[in-house]
Amino acid sequence: MKGIFIRSMQHKEKIVIFYMDSSGKVTERYVRVLKFNDNHILVYCHYRKKVRTLKLDNILSCGPVRKVAI
């Protein structure tokens, strides 16, 4: 995951994450990574249109946003 976070920061790329919130609900979020450390990640959330701090332990998976060919 660390490599994907670094790439998102360096290239200002949007990534998709699957995140489990404090109530156990899993959500799909499209974010751009601003900063991260060993415990938390600071992201711009495109869904909420706000900067959010997320726990790394609650990120279930992440990856690049796939572009759909039309």
N, C-alpha and C positions, 0 to 999 in steps of 0.2 A: 504493500500500500504506500509506503514511504516514497517510492519512485513516482507513483502517479501524483501524489501530493506536490512533490517538487516540480514536476513538469507543469502542473496546473498553475503553480505560483510563477514560474519562470516565463511561461508562454501566455499567461492570462487565459487559459483554456477552461472551459466548462467541463466538469465531470459529473457522473451520476453516482450517488451513493444510496445504499439501503441502510436506514438508520432506525434503531429501536429507541423510542423515547422512554421517559421515566415510568410511564404506565404500561409499557410492554408492547405498545402499538408500533408496527413496522411501517415506515414510510419510505417512498422513493423521492429523493431530492436531487435537484440539479443545482450544483454549487460551483463557485470558483474559490480556490484556496488562497487565503491571504497570509496566514501564518500557521505554524503548528509546532508543538513540542511533544514531550513523551506522553502527556495525558490528554491534551485538548487540541482542537483544531479550530481556527478562526476562519470562517467562510462567508462569502456573500451568497445568500440563498436566493435563487431566481424566483422561486415560488412565493416566498414571503416578501421579497424585495427589501431585505434587511440583512445586516451583518449579524451572524449568529455564532455562538461558541458551542461546539459539540464535543462530547466525550469520545475519545478514540475507541474506548472499549465498547461503545454502543454502535460503532460502524460495523455492519455485518459484511458488506462487500462494497467495492467501488470499481470504477472503470471509466474509460473514455466514453464520451457521447458519440454514438454512431450516427453518421450522416446517412440519410435515406436517399437513394437515387430515385428520381422520378422519371 
